[in-house]
């Protein structure tokens, strides 16, 4: 049989013959009369909170939602052009805009930068 301590609310399994007798709580050591305890049914999980839904991002050219975001990396073409024009220091031109975020449409191949949000 299950019982519950009225002081600390700890649930305990005890033999049925102890029903109505004074027992000591194994958690807080309070003496109480053992009564049958039926635990409440588990609470139904609340439905997930909907976040403020923003419209899906669409390609400005074809309207597709099949898009991918990423960063531009080191540009070898810019580095070679910079090296020819400016010598060894021109290789740094390959790093120009290397951290720029670009969104690409997987449907039509159009690429664009996301708008800057304050």
Buried (B, 14 or more C-beta within 10 A) or exposed (E): BEBBBEEEEEEBEBEEEBBEEEBEBEEEEEEBEBEEEEEEEEEEEEEEEEEEEEEEEEBEEEEBEEBEEEEBEEBEEBBBBBBEEEEEEBBEBBBEEEEEEBBBBEBEEBBEEEEEEE
